[in-house]
Amino acid sequence: MATALIRRLRMTRVEVEVVLAGGVFRSHDQPFLDRILAGTREVAPGARLVLLRAPPVAGAALIGLDRLAGSVTPPDARDTLRAALEAWHASMSP
């Protein structure tokens, strides 16, 4: 799927990041990741893999905080959210 998107967006010559999300990537199975990287680099030689470090909802939460910024959120809300997400990530590591 990543390679199809890279082609459609005409990003084959860009150093694109391919973010891997989901439980299957928590195992850190290096041969599996190497195969994904090799396949991706056939299409985009400068591509690199990035393992998602936060739950997918993190982006939505951060966007929500940006929209509320200054009105009802405390100034350190983003820092608090990031700390909570890092703690979540640490608890999910094998």
N, CA, C and O atoms as a GROMACS GRO file, in nm:
protein
  376
    1MET      N    1   0.081  -0.118   0.000
    1MET     CA    2   0.000   0.000   0.000
    1MET      C    3   0.087   0.126   0.000
    1MET      O    4   0.056   0.222  -0.070
    2ALA      N    5   0.194   0.125   0.078
    2ALA     CA    6   0.283   0.242   0.083
    2ALA      C    7   0.344   0.269  -0.053
    2ALA      O    8   0.353   0.385  -0.095
    3THR      N    9   0.386   0.165  -0.122
    3THR     CA   10   0.450   0.187  -0.252
    3THR      C   11   0.350   0.243  -0.354
    3THR      O   12   0.387   0.325  -0.437
    4ALA      N   13   0.226   0.198  -0.348
    4ALA     CA   14   0.124   0.252  -0.439
    4ALA      C   15   0.103   0.400  -0.412
    4ALA      O   16   0.092   0.480  -0.506
    5LEU      N   17   0.097   0.437  -0.286
    5LEU     CA   18   0.077   0.577  -0.250
    5LEU      C   19   0.198   0.662  -0.289
    5LEU      O   20   0.183   0.774  -0.338
    6ILE      N   21   0.317   0.609  -0.268
    6ILE     CA   22   0.438   0.681  -0.308
    6ILE      C   23   0.437   0.708  -0.458
    6ILE      O   24   0.472   0.817  -0.503
    7ARG      N   25   0.398   0.608  -0.535
    7ARG     CA   26   0.391   0.627  -0.681
    7ARG      C   27   0.285   0.730  -0.719
    7ARG      O   28   0.311   0.819  -0.800
    8ARG      N   29   0.166   0.717  -0.661
    8ARG     CA   30   0.056   0.810  -0.696
    8ARG      C   31   0.089   0.954  -0.661
    8ARG      O   32   0.050   1.046  -0.732
    9LEU      N   33   0.160   0.973  -0.552
    9LEU     CA   34   0.197   1.108  -0.510
    9LEU      C   35   0.325   1.158  -0.576
    9LEU      O   36   0.372   1.269  -0.552
   10ARG      N   37   0.381   1.072  -0.662
   10ARG     CA   38   0.505   1.104  -0.733
   10ARG      C   39   0.617   1.143  -0.636
   10ARG      O   40   0.684   1.245  -0.653
   11MET      N   41   0.634   1.058  -0.535
   11MET     CA   42   0.734   1.083  -0.433
   11MET      C   43   0.849   0.982  -0.440
   11MET      O   44   0.920   0.962  -0.341
   12THR      N   45   0.868   0.920  -0.555
   12THR     CA   46   0.968   0.815  -0.567
   12THR      C   47   1.111   0.868  -0.551
   12THR      O   48   1.202   0.790  -0.519
   13ARG      N   49   1.133   0.995  -0.573
   13ARG     CA   50   1.268   1.052  -0.562
   13ARG      C   51   1.286   1.133  -0.434
   13ARG      O   52   1.385   1.204  -0.419
   14VAL      N   53   1.190   1.123  -0.345
   14VAL     CA   54   1.193   1.198  -0.219
   14VAL      C   55   1.234   1.103  -0.106
   14VAL      O   56   1.205   0.983  -0.112
   15GLU      N   57   1.299   1.156  -0.006
   15GLU     CA   58   1.334   1.076   0.112
   15GLU      C   59   1.211   1.068   0.201
   15GLU      O   60   1.199   1.139   0.301
   16VAL      N   61   1.120   0.981   0.163
   16VAL     CA   62   0.991   0.969   0.229
   16VAL      C   63   0.999   0.879   0.352
   16VAL      O   64   1.072   0.780   0.354
   17GLU      N   65   0.922   0.916   0.455
   17GLU     CA   66   0.912   0.833   0.575
   17GLU      C   67   0.786   0.747   0.562
   17GLU      O   68   0.679   0.798   0.531
   18VAL      N   69   0.801   0.619   0.585
   18VAL     CA   70   0.688   0.526   0.584
   18VAL      C   71   0.663   0.486   0.729
   18VAL      O   72   0.743   0.415   0.790
   19VAL      N   73   0.551   0.532   0.782
   19VAL     CA   74   0.519   0.508   0.922
   19VAL      C   75   0.446   0.374   0.935
   19VAL      O   76   0.344   0.352   0.869
   20LEU      N   77   0.498   0.288   1.018
   20LEU     CA   78   0.441   0.156   1.042
   20LEU      C   79   0.362   0.160   1.172
   20LEU      O   80   0.417   0.189   1.278
   21ALA      N   81   0.234   0.131   1.163
   21ALA     CA   82   0.147   0.136   1.280
   21ALA      C   83   0.070   0.006   1.294
   21ALA      O   84   0.034  -0.057   1.194
   22GLY      N   85   0.044  -0.032   1.416
   22GLY     CA   86  -0.036  -0.152   1.440
   22GLY      C   87   0.042  -0.256   1.520
   22GLY      O   88   0.165  -0.252   1.528
   23GLY      N   89  -0.031  -0.346   1.576
   23GLY     CA   90   0.025  -0.447   1.664
   23GLY      C   91   0.127  -0.537   1.598
   23GLY      O   92   0.217  -0.586   1.665
   24VAL      N   93   0.116  -0.560   1.468
   24VAL     CA   94   0.208  -0.651   1.401
   24VAL      C   95   0.352  -0.597   1.404
   24VAL      O   96   0.447  -0.675   1.394
   25PHE      N   97   0.367  -0.466   1.419
   25PHE     CA   98   0.501  -0.407   1.420
   25PHE      C   99   0.561  -0.396   1.559
   25PHE      O  100   0.676  -0.355   1.573
   26ARG      N  101   0.486  -0.431   1.662
   26ARG     CA  102   0.538  -0.424   1.798
   26ARG      C  103   0.640  -0.534   1.828
   26ARG      O  104   0.715  -0.524   1.924
   27SER      N  105   0.642  -0.636   1.747
   27SER     CA  106   0.734  -0.747   1.771
   27SER      C  107   0.879  -0.710   1.738
   27SER      O  108   0.972  -0.776   1.783
   28HIS      N  109   0.897  -0.604   1.658
   28HIS     CA  110   1.031  -0.562   1.616
   28HIS      C  111   1.104  -0.677   1.547
   28HIS      O  112   1.223  -0.698   1.571
   29ASP      N  113   1.032  -0.750   1.463
   29ASP     CA  114   1.088  -0.861   1.387
   29ASP      C  115   1.174  -0.803   1.274
   29ASP      O  116   1.123  -0.764   1.170
   30GLN      N  117   1.305  -0.799   1.296
   30GLN     CA  118   1.395  -0.731   1.202
   30GLN      C  119   1.390  -0.788   1.060
   30GLN      O  120   1.386  -0.709   0.965
   31PRO      N  121   1.391  -0.920   1.040
   31PRO     CA  122   1.382  -0.970   0.903
   31PRO      C  123   1.252  -0.925   0.832
   31PRO      O  124   1.254  -0.895   0.713
   32PHE      N  125   1.143  -0.919   0.906
   32PHE     CA  126   1.016  -0.872   0.851
   32PHE      C  127   1.028  -0.724   0.810
   32PHE      O  128   0.988  -0.686   0.699
   33LEU      N  129   1.084  -0.642   0.899
   33LEU     CA  130   1.101  -0.500   0.869
   33LEU      C  131   1.198  -0.480   0.753
   33LEU      O  132   1.180  -0.389   0.672
   34ASP      N  133   1.301  -0.563   0.746
   34ASP     CA  134   1.397  -0.553   0.635
   34ASP      C  135   1.329  -0.580   0.501
   34ASP      O  136   1.360  -0.515   0.401
   35ARG      N  137   1.237  -0.678   0.499
   35ARG     CA  138   1.165  -0.707   0.374
   35ARG      C  139   1.076  -0.591   0.334
   35ARG      O  140   1.067  -0.558   0.216
   36ILE      N  141   1.010  -0.529   0.430
   36ILE     CA  142   0.926  -0.413   0.401
   36ILE      C  143   1.011  -0.298   0.347
   36ILE      O  144   0.975  -0.234   0.249
   37LEU      N  145   1.124  -0.273   0.412
   37LEU     CA  146   1.212  -0.166   0.368
   37LEU      C  147   1.266  -0.192   0.227
   37LEU      O  148   1.270  -0.102   0.144
   38ALA      N  149   1.306  -0.315   0.201
   38ALA     CA  150   1.359  -0.350   0.069
   38ALA      C  151   1.253  -0.328  -0.039
   38ALA      O  152   1.284  -0.273  -0.145
   39GLY      N  153   1.132  -0.369  -0.013
   39GLY     CA  154   1.024  -0.350  -0.110
   39GLY      C  155   0.991  -0.203  -0.132
   39GLY      O  156   0.964  -0.161  -0.244
   40THR      N  157   0.996  -0.127  -0.025
   40THR     CA  158   0.967   0.016  -0.035
   40THR      C  159   1.079   0.087  -0.111
   40THR      O  160   1.053   0.176  -0.192
   41ARG      N  161   1.202   0.047  -0.085
   41ARG     CA  162   1.315   0.112  -0.152
   41ARG      C  163   1.326   0.076  -0.299
   41ARG      O  164   1.396   0.145  -0.374
   42GLU      N  165   1.259  -0.030  -0.342
   42GLU     CA  166   1.255  -0.059  -0.486
   42GLU      C  167   1.182   0.053  -0.558
   42GLU      O  168   1.211   0.082  -0.674
   43VAL      N  169   1.086   0.115  -0.491
   43VAL     CA  170   1.006   0.223  -0.549
   43VAL      C  171   1.064   0.360  -0.514
   43VAL      O  172   1.068   0.450  -0.598
   44ALA      N  173   1.109   0.375  -0.389
   44ALA     CA  174   1.163   0.503  -0.341
   44ALA      C  175   1.294   0.475  -0.268
   44ALA      O  176   1.294   0.447  -0.149
   45PRO      N  177   1.406   0.482  -0.339
   45PRO     CA  178   1.535   0.447  -0.280
   45PRO      C  179   1.571   0.524  -0.153
   45PRO      O  180   1.648   0.475  -0.071
   46GLY      N  181   1.518   0.644  -0.135
   46GLY     CA  182   1.549   0.723  -0.017
   46GLY      C  183   1.453   0.702   0.098
   46GLY      O  184   1.461   0.773   0.198
   47ALA      N  185   1.362   0.606   0.086
   47ALA     CA  186   1.261   0.583   0.190
   47ALA      C  187   1.323   0.530   0.318
   47ALA      O  188   1.426   0.463   0.317
   48ARG      N  189   1.257   0.563   0.429
   48ARG     CA  190   1.298   0.504   0.556
   48ARG      C  191   1.174   0.469   0.636
   48ARG      O  192   1.070   0.535   0.624
   49LEU      N  193   1.186   0.365   0.716
   49LEU     CA  194   1.075   0.319   0.798
   49LEU      C  195   1.078   0.387   0.935
   49LEU      O  196   1.184   0.410   0.992
   50VAL      N  197   0.959   0.420   0.985
   50VAL     CA  198   0.945   0.480   1.117
   50VAL      C  199   0.837   0.402   1.190
   50VAL      O  200   0.725   0.389   1.140
   51LEU      N  201   0.869   0.349   1.306
   51LEU     CA  202   0.769   0.279   1.386
   51LEU      C  203   0.690   0.381   1.466
   51LEU      O  204   0.748   0.467   1.533
   52LEU      N  205   0.558   0.372   1.460
   52LEU     CA  206   0.472   0.464   1.533
   52LEU      C  207   0.496   0.447   1.682
   52LEU      O  208   0.488   0.336   1.734
   53ARG      N  209   0.525   0.556   1.751
   53ARG     CA  210   0.557   0.551   1.893
   53ARG      C  211   0.439   0.587   1.982
   53ARG      O  212   0.450   0.581   2.104
   54ALA      N  213   0.328   0.623   1.923
   54ALA     CA  214   0.212   0.666   2.001
   54ALA      C  215   0.088   0.599   1.943
   54ALA      O  216   0.090   0.555   1.829
   55PRO      N  217  -0.018   0.591   2.020
   55PRO     CA  218  -0.140   0.534   1.965
   55PRO      C  219  -0.194   0.625   1.855
   55PRO      O  220  -0.173   0.746   1.860
   56PRO      N  221  -0.263   0.569   1.757
   56PRO     CA  222  -0.313   0.650   1.645
   56PRO      C  223  -0.400   0.769   1.688
   56PRO      O  224  -0.406   0.869   1.617
   57VAL      N  225  -0.464   0.760   1.801
   57VAL     CA  226  -0.549   0.870   1.847
   57VAL      C  227  -0.467   0.992   1.889
   57VAL      O  228  -0.523   1.100   1.908
   58ALA      N  229  -0.337   0.977   1.905
   58ALA     CA  230  -0.253   1.088   1.951
   58ALA      C  231  -0.262   1.209   1.858
   58ALA      O  232  -0.272   1.322   1.903
   59GLY      N  233  -0.259   1.184   1.730
   59GLY     CA  234  -0.268   1.294   1.634
   59GLY      C  235  -0.396   1.373   1.650
   59GLY      O  236  -0.395   1.496   1.649
   60ALA      N  237  -0.507   1.302   1.664
   60ALA     CA  238  -0.636   1.369   1.682
   60ALA      C  239  -0.637   1.449   1.813
   60ALA      O  240  -0.690   1.560   1.817
   61ALA      N  241  -0.580   1.392   1.917
   61ALA     CA  242  -0.576   1.463   2.046
   61ALA      C  243  -0.492   1.590   2.036
   61ALA      O  244  -0.531   1.694   2.090
   62LEU      N  245  -0.379   1.582   1.969
   62LEU     CA  246  -0.294   1.701   1.954
   62LEU      C  247  -0.360   1.807   1.868
   62LEU      O  248  -0.349   1.926   1.898
   63ILE      N  249  -0.429   1.766   1.761
   63ILE     CA  250  -0.502   1.862   1.678
   63ILE      C  251  -0.612   1.929   1.759
   63ILE      O  252  -0.633   2.050   1.749
   64GLY      N  253  -0.682   1.850   1.840
   64GLY     CA  254  -0.786   1.906   1.926
   64GLY      C  255  -0.730   2.009   2.022
   64GLY      O  256  -0.791   2.114   2.044
   65LEU      N  257  -0.615   1.979   2.081
   65LEU     CA  258  -0.552   2.076   2.171
   65LEU      C  259  -0.511   2.202   2.097
   65LEU      O  260  -0.523   2.312   2.150
   66ASP      N  261  -0.462   2.187   1.974
   66ASP     CA  262  -0.426   2.304   1.895
   66ASP      C  263  -0.547   2.393   1.870
   66ASP      O  264  -0.539   2.516   1.878
   67ARG      N  265  -0.660   2.330   1.840
   67ARG     CA  266  -0.783   2.407   1.813
   67ARG      C  267  -0.834   2.478   1.938
   67ARG      O  268  -0.894   2.585   1.928
   68LEU      N  269  -0.810   2.420   2.053
   68LEU     CA  270  -0.857   2.479   2.178
   68LEU      C  271  -0.753   2.570   2.242
   68LEU      O  272  -0.781   2.636   2.343
   69ALA      N  273  -0.636   2.576   2.186
   69ALA     CA  274  -0.523   2.648   2.248
   69ALA      C  275  -0.563   2.785   2.298
   69ALA      O  276  -0.621   2.867   2.227
   70GLY      N  277  -0.530   2.807   2.423
   70GLY     CA  278  -0.553   2.936   2.483
   70GLY      C  279  -0.693   2.960   2.535
   70GLY      O  280  -0.713   3.049   2.618
   71SER      N  281  -0.791   2.883   2.488
   71SER     CA  282  -0.927   2.909   2.533
   71SER      C  283  -0.962   2.832   2.660
   71SER      O  284  -1.000   2.892   2.761
   72VAL      N  285  -0.949   2.700   2.655
   72VAL     CA  286  -0.989   2.622   2.772
   72VAL      C  287  -0.882   2.524   2.819
   72VAL      O  288  -0.899   2.456   2.920
   73THR      N  289  -0.771   2.518   2.746
   73THR     CA  290  -0.668   2.421   2.784
   73THR      C  291  -0.557   2.490   2.862
   73THR      O  292  -0.520   2.603   2.830
   74PRO      N  293  -0.504   2.423   2.962
   74PRO     CA  294  -0.390   2.481   3.034
   74PRO      C  295  -0.268   2.486   2.943
   74PRO      O  296  -0.258   2.406   2.850
   75PRO      N  297  -0.176   2.578   2.967
   75PRO     CA  298  -0.060   2.594   2.880
   75PRO      C  299   0.025   2.468   2.865
   75PRO      O  300   0.088   2.448   2.761
   76ASP      N  301   0.027   2.384   2.966
   76ASP     CA  302   0.111   2.264   2.958
   76ASP      C  303   0.035   2.140   2.911
   76ASP      O  304   0.084   2.028   2.927
   77ALA      N  305  -0.083   2.158   2.854
   77ALA     CA  306  -0.165   2.043   2.812
   77ALA      C  307  -0.094   1.957   2.709
   77ALA      O  308  -0.099   1.834   2.716
   78ARG      N  309  -0.027   2.019   2.612
   78ARG     CA  310   0.045   1.941   2.509
   78ARG      C  311   0.157   1.859   2.573
   78ARG      O  312   0.177   1.743   2.539
   79ASP      N  313   0.230   1.921   2.666
   79ASP     CA  314   0.339   1.850   2.733
   79ASP      C  315   0.286   1.733   2.815
   79ASP      O  316   0.345   1.625   2.817
   80THR      N  317   0.173   1.755   2.882
   80THR     CA  318   0.110   1.650   2.963
   80THR      C  319   0.067   1.535   2.873
   80THR      O  320   0.088   1.418   2.906
   81LEU      N  321   0.006   1.568   2.759
   81LEU     CA  322  -0.039   1.465   2.665
   81LEU      C  323   0.081   1.387   2.610
   81LEU      O  324   0.078   1.264   2.604
   82ARG      N  325   0.185   1.458   2.571
   82ARG     CA  326   0.304   1.390   2.518
   82ARG      C  327   0.365   1.296   2.622
   82ARG      O  328   0.405   1.185   2.590
   83ALA      N  329   0.373   1.341   2.748
   83ALA     CA  330   0.428   1.257   2.854
   83ALA      C  331   0.343   1.132   2.873
   83ALA      O  332   0.396   1.023   2.892
   84ALA      N  333   0.211   1.148   2.868
   84ALA     CA  334   0.122   1.033   2.882
   84ALA      C  335   0.140   0.936   2.766
   84ALA      O  336   0.138   0.814   2.786
   85LEU      N  337   0.158   0.988   2.646
   85LEU     CA  338   0.177   0.902   2.529
   85LEU      C  339   0.310   0.829   2.536
   85LEU      O  340   0.320   0.712   2.498
   86GLU      N  341   0.414   0.896   2.584
   86GLU     CA  342   0.543   0.830   2.599
   86GLU      C  343   0.535   0.719   2.704
   86GLU      O  344   0.594   0.612   2.686
   87ALA      N  345   0.461   0.743   2.811
   87ALA     CA  346   0.442   0.640   2.913
   87ALA      C  347   0.365   0.523   2.856
   87ALA      O  348   0.395   0.407   2.885
   88TRP      N  349   0.265   0.553   2.773
   88TRP     CA  350   0.188   0.446   2.706
   88TRP      C  351   0.280   0.363   2.619
   88TRP      O  352   0.277   0.240   2.622
   89HIS      N  353   0.364   0.431   2.542
   89HIS     CA  354   0.455   0.361   2.451
   89HIS      C  355   0.549   0.270   2.531
   89HIS      O  356   0.573   0.155   2.493
   90ALA      N  357   0.603   0.321   2.640
   90ALA     CA  358   0.695   0.241   2.721
   90ALA      C  359   0.625   0.118   2.778
   90ALA      O  360   0.686   0.012   2.790
   91SER      N  361   0.498   0.131   2.812
   91SER     CA  362   0.425   0.017   2.868
   91SER      C  363   0.392  -0.087   2.762
   91SER      O  364   0.367  -0.203   2.795
   92MET      N  365   0.391  -0.047   2.634
   92MET     CA  366   0.356  -0.139   2.526
   92MET      C  367   0.477  -0.210   2.468
   92MET      O  368   0.461  -0.307   2.393
   93SER      N  369   0.596  -0.165   2.500
   93SER     CA  370   0.717  -0.227   2.446
   93SER      C  371   0.732  -0.368   2.501
   93SER      O  372   0.703  -0.394   2.618
   94PRO      N  373   0.781  -0.460   2.414
   94PRO     CA  374   0.797  -0.599   2.459
   94PRO      C  375   0.904  -0.617   2.561
   94PRO      O  376   0.928  -0.729   2.607
   0.00000   0.00000   0.00000
